[in-house]
Amino acid sequence: MEYAEASHSTVEQAMDQGRKAAEKAGQAVKDGYKAAQQYAEDKGLNFDLGDLVRREPWLALVAAFAIGYVAAAVIRRIS
């Protein structure tokens, strides 16, 4: 019985760490998006993400993959 409780506790701790890492990654993505949007506005660029995705879906997929890859690398370095 003690082994089951210990393994359950370990799984819960791992899940908590995973949730915290996901929250950090989500916040990093939000912050990065806001910074990029602010930069574009400061430079006088009109940036509409929805329009870009409709016009260039493959570019949007590649960008999403790149952002995910960078976020995963950041999470690995943080934790």
Sequence and secondary structure as in RCSB ss.txt:
>XXXX:A:sequence
MEYAEASHSTVEQAMDQGRKAAEKAGQAVKDGYKAAQQYAEDKGLNFDLGDLVRREPWLALVAAFAIGYVAAAVI
RRIS
>XXXX:A:secstr
 HHHHHHHHHHHHHHHHHHHHHHHHHHHHHHHHHHHHHHHHHTT    HHHHHHH HHHHHHHHHHHHHHHHHHH
HHH 
